[in-house]
Amino acid sequence: MEGAPMLDTTTFIGLDVHARSIKAVSLDVMTGEVRAATFGYDAGAVAGWVRSVDPKARCVYESGVTGFDLQKRLTGLGVDCVVGAVSKMIKPSADRRRKNDRNDAEFLARMLSVGNVVEVWVPDDECEAARDLTRALEDARDDLSRSKQRLSKFLLRHGLVFDERTPTGRRKGNWTRAHWSWIESIGFAEGADNDVLAYYVDAVRRAAEEKARLEGLVEAEARKPRWRKRVDSLRCLKGVDTASAADLVFEAGEFSRFRNARSFAAWVGLTPSEHSSGESDRRGAITKAGNKHLRKAGLATLMWTVPGGARETGGPYMRHPRHPRHFTDEFKRQIVDLHSAGKPKREIMDEYDLGKSTVERWIKSINATGSPRAADNRTPEQNRILGLERENRRLRMEVDVLKQAALIYARK
């Protein structure tokens, strides 16, 4: 947030924070006095120095790898401290040639004194822990991808490429049961190569197990009362599973902190770049200046699968017949479980914005066959009729093609 300086203080303090040290510089805007001090990474020592300078002083440090730990500790000790968005810091070109910790801290203090610091929203401990969980899952996915890459390229260096095909001639996919059977059948003349193969195979399997374990932990976190309703709402979007919805909810923390959809898109980094001047209006690719984790996870791209941009789920837009909502089987089973546990249909319909016929159809299907899918609940006669209808459409299409072809040849 950007605004005017605080009226109840005239002292502003910039902190240049590192892993093992903190450089602090205070600025009194009334007298112009500048003080400096150096500390280890010790919030208590910093808080004591701030109180000795001015108990009402306001502090700031740049967002970065040190996270929000110092801000939370100083706030807990009664010090007014904010985190400034480093991407919004406008530094003069001349200062780039004389960079040091003191100059950086003084620059932050002066920026804060004129209200030119864009504050970063600081998540609470529960939200930050949930964020760490989804980011650990992303790391596990990367580890699995790298492990598979190393194994496949090791085999490629030895001229081994999986090329089994189905009876129809289609090549079978990698990392399927057939692919693993092929890998397990490989043997080398050299024992060292067999040891390397066993290592790479074990690495892939361990990475897959860790990924599955973290996915379970993320889903368990998403079922907590604080997150569940928002996660379930996002899962109504086609292509969004529980892990993806949780990723978005945990990273955003509170959607109410965004003024509108445009500010949310800017935070994710979807704002188009621009280089316009005078009558020239040039727009380029997205800036990628926002939350890198969400873009890498692919959630930002999913926003554009909904025609017209990002809109709230459950509203009139999603109920339009041209833009129907899509529900996963897991979500349908959760709705049926709620009804089985005694929750009235009307409350379920109001809470999740569902129609009466939809809820009743899911309950009937799951109770009858255990599956919410329409294909699993059809009778043999219904399947036969659907097959005849598909065949009839195909024949009509062929007749239309033949009629057009006949007209063309008649002209010739």
Phi and psi in degrees as a GROMACS rama.xvg file:
@    title "Ramachandran Plot"
@    xaxis  label "Phi"
@    yaxis  label "Psi"
@TYPE xy
-116.93  133.763  GLU-2
-165.702  -173.52  GLY-3
-75.507  160.743  ALA-4
-61.6191  155.879  PRO-5
-65.4131  138.555  MET-6
-82.5416  -19.5144  LEU-7
-94.4448  11.6147  ASP-8
-146.815  150.525  THR-9
-119.899  7.0774  THR-10
-117.334  129.697  THR-11
-128.304  138.357  PHE-12
-124.662  128.604  ILE-13
-101.668  137.844  GLY-14
-120.034  122.825  LEU-15
-99.8579  104.945  ASP-16
-100.583  130.945  VAL-17
-125.248  178.162  HIS-18
-63.7707  -35.557  ALA-19
-122.11  0.177372  ARG-20
-149.35  156.359  SER-21
-135.477  125.286  ILE-22
-102.91  123.772  LYS-23
-116.678  136.174  ALA-24
-133.212  125.649  VAL-25
-104.258  147.633  SER-26
-131.33  121.969  LEU-27
-95.9723  110.626  ASP-28
-72.1742  -17.6466  VAL-29
-81.2679  -39.2814  MET-30
-105.462  -16.5095  THR-31
79.249  5.67312  GLY-32
-68.5362  136.479  GLU-33
-122.357  128.528  VAL-34
-122.134  152.669  ARG-35
-137.256  150.19  ALA-36
-154.17  154.322  ALA-37
-123.747  137.327  THR-38
-134.296  161.153  PHE-39
-74.8119  -177.915  GLY-40
-76.5194  81.3612  TYR-41
-138.476  104.16  ASP-42
-64.8001  -35.4087  ALA-43
-62.3776  -42.9947  GLY-44
-65.4855  -40.3243  ALA-45
-64.18  -44.293  VAL-46
-62.3834  -40.1645  ALA-47
-63.3489  -40.5362  GLY-48
-67.1035  -40.5974  TRP-49
-61.0479  -42.9215  VAL-50
-64.4933  -34.5378  ARG-51
-70.1742  -28.4173  SER-52
-79.9207  -54.2067  VAL-53
-166.796  113.538  ASP-54
-58.1683  -23.0382  PRO-55
-97.7316  8.77925  LYS-56
-62.9339  151.552  ALA-57
-113.226  135.017  ARG-58
-113.689  157.669  CYS-59
-150.373  144.87  VAL-60
-141.772  160.05  TYR-61
-76.1955  145.363  GLU-62
-67.5962  147.765  SER-63
173.343  -155.264  GLY-64
-68.5343  -19.1435  VAL-65
-76.7199  -9.57797  THR-66
69.1667  -150.188  GLY-67
-108.426  8.29657  PHE-68
-59.8559  -47.5151  ASP-69
-64.3715  -40.8569  LEU-70
-61.1343  -43.809  GLN-71
-66.5893  -39.5398  LYS-72
-66.5118  -44.7654  ARG-73
-65.3798  -40.6733  LEU-74
-61.8272  -40.1437  THR-75
-64.1746  -25.5196  GLY-76
-91.4236  6.41134  LEU-77
88.0772  14.6566  GLY-78
-98.9208  132.041  VAL-79
-76.6827  107.172  ASP-80
-134.057  137.261  CYS-81
-125.163  163.595  VAL-82
-111.139  124.545  VAL-83
-94.981  140.69  GLY-84
-69.0738  116.142  ALA-85
-65.5868  -29.0855  VAL-86
-70.6885  -15.5678  SER-87
-101.56  2.7146  LYS-88
-78.2968  120.297  MET-89
-99.3626  101.069  ILE-90
-99.067  137.294  LYS-91
-62.9446  148.071  PRO-92
-61.3942  -33.7762  SER-93
-65.1338  -29.7083  ALA-94
-73.5664  -16.3661  ASP-95
-70.4825  -19.7308  ARG-96
-94.0214  -2.59425  ARG-97
-136.632  59.9377  ARG-98
-87.1078  127.598  LYS-99
-154.589  171.453  ASN-100
-62.0154  -40.9826  ASP-101
-64.5808  -46.3316  ARG-102
-61.3873  -39.7536  ASN-103
-64.8204  -42.6542  ASP-104
-67.0322  -40.312  ALA-105
-66.0815  -38.0141  GLU-106
-60.0204  -43.5553  PHE-107
-62.9214  -41.3997  LEU-108
-62.4393  -42.1792  ALA-109
-68.5358  -38.7311  ARG-110
-62.966  -40.8472  MET-111
-67.6529  -35.1163  LEU-112
-65.8671  -26.6984  SER-113
-102.64  10.3447  VAL-114
70.3408  29.9278  GLY-115
-108.974  32.2953  ASN-116
-113.261  126.028  VAL-117
-90.2517  112.511  VAL-118
-75.5666  141.964  GLU-119
-89.4347  137.211  VAL-120
-68.994  127.938  TRP-121
-99.6396  117.149  VAL-122
-73.8206  153.839  PRO-123
-75.6925  175.816  ASP-124
-63.0382  -39.1253  ASP-125
-65.3475  -43.0888  GLU-126
-66.8156  -41.1361  CYS-127
-66.0276  -36.0532  GLU-128
-66.2414  -39.7634  ALA-129
-65.2112  -38.9812  ALA-130
-60.7191  -45.2409  ARG-131
-59.5339  -34.6246  ASP-132
-66.5488  -45.5169  LEU-133
-70.1266  -31.5352  THR-134
-73.0077  -31.8932  ARG-135
-65.6402  -36.6812  ALA-136
-63.9299  -39.4709  LEU-137
-62.0024  -41.2829  GLU-138
-62.3081  -39.8187  ASP-139
-64.1757  -38.1168  ALA-140
-64.5191  -41.6603  ARG-141
-64.2917  -40.9803  ASP-142
-62.9128  -40.8996  ASP-143
-65.2918  -42.6755  LEU-144
-62.0119  -42.8893  SER-145
-66.2923  -39.9568  ARG-146
-63.1371  -42.6014  SER-147
-64.915  -39.7089  LYS-148
-62.6203  -43.6144  GLN-149
-63.86  -41.3215  ARG-150
-65.5869  -47.6228  LEU-151
-65.4215  -36.7501  SER-152
-75.663  -29.2626  LYS-153
-62.7689  -43.9021  PHE-154
-67.6859  -36.7847  LEU-155
-63.9998  -37.2723  LEU-156
-62.3873  -23.1779  ARG-157
-99.3789  14.1832  HIS-158
74.7628  21.6558  GLY-159
-108.247  117.301  LEU-160
-133.169  130.111  VAL-161
-71.8186  122.7  PHE-162
-141.423  31.8637  ASP-163
-73.2723  149.434  GLU-164
-129.654  156.781  ARG-165
-78.7855  167.827  THR-166
-56.0214  -24.9106  PRO-167
-84.7273  -3.39244  THR-168
96.0537  0.986523  GLY-169
-82.2665  135.112  ARG-170
-70.4395  133.53  ARG-171
-72.5151  148.572  LYS-172
-78.0677  159.172  GLY-173
-75.3373  154.297  ASN-174
64.2687  20.3948  TRP-175
-88.1865  177.727  THR-176
-61.0957  -39.2461  ARG-177
-65.0594  -38.514  ALA-178
-65.7962  -42.9172  HIS-179
-65.6619  -37.0959  TRP-180
-62.2277  -38.2017  SER-181
-66.7313  -42.0294  TRP-182
-63.266  -42.8421  ILE-183
-66.2561  -20.7328  GLU-184
-85.503  -5.36225  SER-185
-79.088  136.77  ILE-186
-141.4  140.766  GLY-187
-108.771  157.304  PHE-188
-71.921  -31.1391  ALA-189
-93.382  132.64  GLU-190
-64.1072  -33.2004  GLY-191
-62.7713  -40.0084  ALA-192
-64.3126  -37.7807  ASP-193
-64.7483  -36.9581  ASN-194
-65.5553  -41.0295  ASP-195
-64.6824  -43.0611  VAL-196
-60.5203  -44.8309  LEU-197
-61.9213  -37.1786  ALA-198
-64.8356  -47.3929  TYR-199
-65.7584  -39.9997  TYR-200
-62.6293  -43.8717  VAL-201
-64.2763  -37.8597  ASP-202
-63.5359  -41.5965  ALA-203
-63.7787  -45.0383  VAL-204
-67.4136  -39.5038  ARG-205
-66.3261  -39.8989  ARG-206
-64.4297  -38.9213  ALA-207
-65.3456  -39.4304  ALA-208
-65.2263  -42.2842  GLU-209
-65.0953  -39.8943  GLU-210
-62.5479  -45.1352  LYS-211
-63.5022  -38.9539  ALA-212
-64.2281  -43.8849  ARG-213
-68.106  -35.1695  LEU-214
-60.5688  -40.7045  GLU-215
-63.7422  -39.5578  GLY-216
-66.4845  -38.6367  LEU-217
-65.1736  -43.2998  VAL-218
-64.3174  -37.5866  GLU-219
-65.0833  -40.4943  ALA-220
-65.2683  -38.4342  GLU-221
-67.2739  -21.0183  ALA-222
-83.3462  -2.53923  ARG-223
-66.8907  148.394  LYS-224
-54.6101  -33.9629  PRO-225
-63.7441  -33.739  ARG-226
-106.751  -23.2061  TRP-227
-57.1689  -46.8007  ARG-228
-63.7363  -42.4193  LYS-229
-69.2737  -37.4392  ARG-230
-64.7087  -44.8191  VAL-231
-62.833  -36.4141  ASP-232
-65.4273  -42.4386  SER-233
-68.6107  -29.9349  LEU-234
-70.2832  -11.4061  ARG-235
-69.5697  -18.8796  CYS-236
-76.7775  138.715  LEU-237
-63.9326  131.332  LYS-238
90.8461  -0.615571  GLY-239
-107.266  113.259  VAL-240
-94.2558  -175.433  ASP-241
-62.885  -44.0154  THR-242
-63.5925  -41.4789  ALA-243
-67.5805  -42.1387  SER-244
-64.7284  -42.4466  ALA-245
-62.7367  -38.6999  ALA-246
-56.9585  -46.8304  ASP-247
-67.8781  -43.7326  LEU-248
-66.4788  -43.8414  VAL-249
-65.5477  -40.5036  PHE-250
-68.186  -40.714  GLU-251
-71.2581  -35.3809  ALA-252
74.857  -78.2589  GLY-253
-129.374  115.097  GLU-254
-67.6948  -21.4043  PHE-255
-66.6736  -14.9216  SER-256
-75.3428  -10.4226  ARG-257
-95.1252  132.042  PHE-258
-65.6034  -38.4945  ARG-259
-159.12  -179.436  ASN-260
-64.8528  -30.8046  ALA-261
-66.9778  -40.0435  ARG-262
-68.9236  -33.5209  SER-263
-66.1787  -42.6646  PHE-264
-62.3109  -37.1529  ALA-265
-66.6654  -37.6727  ALA-266
-65.6323  -36.1389  TRP-267
-75.3266  -24.6703  VAL-268
100.768  26.1715  GLY-269
-97.162  1.89314  LEU-270
-68.881  130.809  THR-271
-68.3706  142.402  PRO-272
-69.9135  156.883  SER-273
-145.876  139.619  GLU-274
-139.855  77.4033  HIS-275
-111.542  147.733  SER-276
-158.717  131.857  SER-277
60.8561  -127.118  GLY-278
-84.9622  -6.91131  GLU-279
-83.6031  130.876  SER-280
-128.49  101.424  ASP-281
-117.933  127.929  ARG-282
-124.174  140.894  ARG-283
-122.2  -151.696  GLY-284
-69.5146  170.33  ALA-285
-62.5287  153.574  ILE-286
-73.2991  -27.325  THR-287
56.243  33.6244  LYS-288
-98.7111  6.41523  ALA-289
-107.028  -139.622  GLY-290
-73.9535  104.758  ASN-291
-65.5189  -35.3381  LYS-292
-60.9242  -44.5155  HIS-293
-66.5973  -39.7768  LEU-294
-64.9479  -40.9482  ARG-295
-66.5898  -35.6651  LYS-296
-71.8805  -12.1126  ALA-297
88.9011  3.80609  GLY-298
-73.6475  -33.9067  LEU-299
-62.2872  -38.964  ALA-300
-64.1476  -32.6658  THR-301
-64.3211  -24.1685  LEU-302
-60.1019  -31.75  MET-303
-87.8971  -1.235  TRP-304
-76.4762  -15.9941  THR-305
-92.0362  116.859  VAL-306
-56.3551  133.841  PRO-307
93.8394  2.53807  GLY-308
92.446  -166.992  GLY-309
-77.091  128.064  ALA-310
-137.694  161.577  ARG-311
-74.0702  141.314  GLU-312
-76.6755  153.715  THR-313
86.7359  -4.50765  GLY-314
-87.0004  -174.019  GLY-315
-59.2635  -32.2242  PRO-316
-59.8551  -46.5519  TYR-317
-72.4752  -20.8977  MET-318
-86.9815  -3.80843  ARG-319
-65.342  136.876  HIS-320
-60.5151  -24.9901  PRO-321
-79.222  -15.0633  ARG-322
-130.988  66.991  HIS-323
-69.8543  153.153  PRO-324
-80.3455  156.009  ARG-325
-122.395  132.289  HIS-326
-117.896  140.216  PHE-327
-79.5746  160.824  THR-328
-62.0233  -36.1552  ASP-329
-63.3071  -41.6009  GLU-330
-64.2956  -41.885  PHE-331
-61.6573  -40.9705  LYS-332
-66.8488  -34.8584  ARG-333
-63.9141  -39.5564  GLN-334
-64.1464  -43.3129  ILE-335
-66.1486  -37.8283  VAL-336
-63.4907  -39.5606  ASP-337
-60.7199  -42.9273  LEU-338
-66.5825  -39.3055  HIS-339
-66.4024  -29.6307  SER-340
-77.6652  -2.99963  ALA-341
108.143  3.05303  GLY-342
-76.1798  129.221  LYS-343
-62.4726  149.722  PRO-344
-59.6362  -40.3398  LYS-345
-62.0062  -41.366  ARG-346
-65.5373  -39.871  GLU-347
-63.224  -44.2604  ILE-348
-63.1398  -41.5582  MET-349
-70.735  -40.6756  ASP-350
-70.5071  -38.5045  GLU-351
-107.77  6.32616  TYR-352
55.7393  54.979  ASP-353
-115.619  152.606  LEU-354
-82.2211  155.417  GLY-355
-62.6328  -43.9009  LYS-356
-64.7665  -33.5205  SER-357
-65.2371  -48.8102  THR-358
-61.8483  -45.5615  VAL-359
-64.154  -35.7621  GLU-360
-66.4996  -42.0833  ARG-361
-63.4831  -43.8289  TRP-362
-62.1305  -44.6769  ILE-363
-64.8848  -42.6937  LYS-364
-66.9396  -47.8954  SER-365
-68.6782  -37.8764  ILE-366
-68.0432  -28.4587  ASN-367
-82.8429  -47.7101  ALA-368
-122.134  -9.36922  THR-369
83.681  -0.762285  GLY-370
-124.12  135.986  SER-371
-84.5065  -4.58027  PRO-372
-77.3729  138.303  ARG-373
-62.9536  -36.2868  ALA-374
-63.9193  -29.7078  ALA-375
-83.1  -8.20072  ASP-376
-113.607  10.2509  ASN-377
-86.3551  149.398  ARG-378
-81.2772  160.797  THR-379
-55.1897  -35.387  PRO-380
-66.7553  -40.5811  GLU-381
-64.9318  -39.5639  GLN-382
-63.3778  -38.2377  ASN-383
-65.8521  -40.4673  ARG-384
-66.4728  -41.7464  ILE-385
-62.8391  -39.2162  LEU-386
-63.1752  -41.1932  GLY-387
-64.9285  -38.6095  LEU-388
-65.4879  -41.211  GLU-389
-63.7481  -41.8949  ARG-390
-64.2469  -37.9785  GLU-391
-64.3757  -41.8601  ASN-392
-64.3023  -39.6892  ARG-393
-63.7206  -43.26  ARG-394
-65.3221  -40.0159  LEU-395
-61.419  -40.4444  ARG-396
-63.2825  -42.6775  MET-397
-63.2026  -39.9972  GLU-398
-62.9045  -42.3893  VAL-399
-62.211  -41.4143  ASP-400
-63.3006  -43.0116  VAL-401
-65.0537  -37.7643  LEU-402
-63.3484  -43.4777  LYS-403
-64.7614  -39.548  GLN-404
-64.9249  -38.1291  ALA-405
-63.4929  -40.1874  ALA-406
-64.993  -39.3779  LEU-407
-65.5398  -46.7097  ILE-408
-67.2929  -30.5603  TYR-409
-65.1719  -36.3281  ALA-410
-67.9901  -36.1  ARG-411
